Amino acid sequence: MDKIIGIELNSFEEALRNIVRREMKPMREELKEALKSRQELILQDKRLYTNQVAEMLGVTRHTVLNYRKNGELPQPKKDLSGHPYWAPDEIEVVLLRLKTKTKFPV
């Protein structure tokens, strides 16, 4: 049996895993809160552009364009430059639908 400083290797590895898990938990919670705050800031704006929608939905910009093409997103309005945008409440509905779809696949 392999030993490190008088401790069996398996016990040492398990102790190390437990330490890493314990140390990572607060970091994960902090990251979740930071992401939640970021999403709240995005929602305060009245216009969500493609990149912001992708960030909110947790997908790539390309996926947002596919959602648009497939009718999974409502038709966007266009700003003076011709860039498509959506209202935050429109995207919240899509986000809820996508979350429900992943929890309860058809």
N, C-alpha and C positions, 0 to 999 in steps of 0.2 A: 504494500500500500504506500503510495507517495505521500510524503509529509513536507509541510513548509513550517519551519520554526516550531516543530513539535505538534502541529495541527494537521489532521488528515486533509488532503487536498479537496475532497468533496465538501467537508465542513467549511473549509476556508472559502470555497467558491460560493456556497449558499450564504454565508455571512456577508460576503462582499455584495452579492445580489440584493440582500435585504437592505444594506446600507445605501446602495444606489437607488433602490425603490423609495426609501424613506426620504432621501435628499431630493429626488426628482418630483415628488408629489407637490410640494409647495410651488416649484417652478412651473409645473403643468397648470396648477390653479391660477397662478399669476398670468400665464400666457392666455388662458381662457378669458380672464377678466379684461386683458388688454385687447383681445380680439372683439369681445363684446362691446367695449367702449368705442373701438374703431367703427364697428357696424352702426352704433348709435349715432356717431358723428356723420357717417354717410347718409343716414336716414334724415338728418336734420336739413340736408340740402334738398331743394325741391326737384332737382333733376339728377337722374342717375344715368350715366353714360355707360357704354358697353363694358369698359374695363371695371367700373364700379359694380355693375351687375354681376360680372364674372366673379369678382371678389366676394360679393354677398352670397352668391349661390355656391361658392367653393368649386368653381369650374374654370376652364380656360376661356379666353376670349373667343376662340374658335367654336367652342361648345355653345356659347351664347348665340353666335351667328347661326349655328345649326338649329338651336331652339327657335330662333326667329323664323328661319326658313320652313321648319316643320310645324309652325303654328303653336308651339308650346309657350311662347311669349306673346303678349298682346302686341299689336302693331304700335311701334314707337311714334312719338311726335318728332319733329325735326327742329333744331335750333336754326338761327339765322345763317350759320355756316353749312347747314345741311347735315349735321351730325345727329344721329338718332339718340333719343333719350326717353326714359320712362319715369313715371311718378313712383315714389317709394312704395305707396300702397299697392300698386300693380305688381311690383316685384315681391312684396311680402306674400301676396296670394300665391304667386308661382313658387316661392320658397316653401310655403306650407304644403302645397300640393306635392312638391318633390320629396319633402320629408315624409309625408304620408305614404307616398308611393314606395319609398325604400323600406318603411316599416311594415307595410302591408302590400307586398307585391301581388299583382293580379295573376 
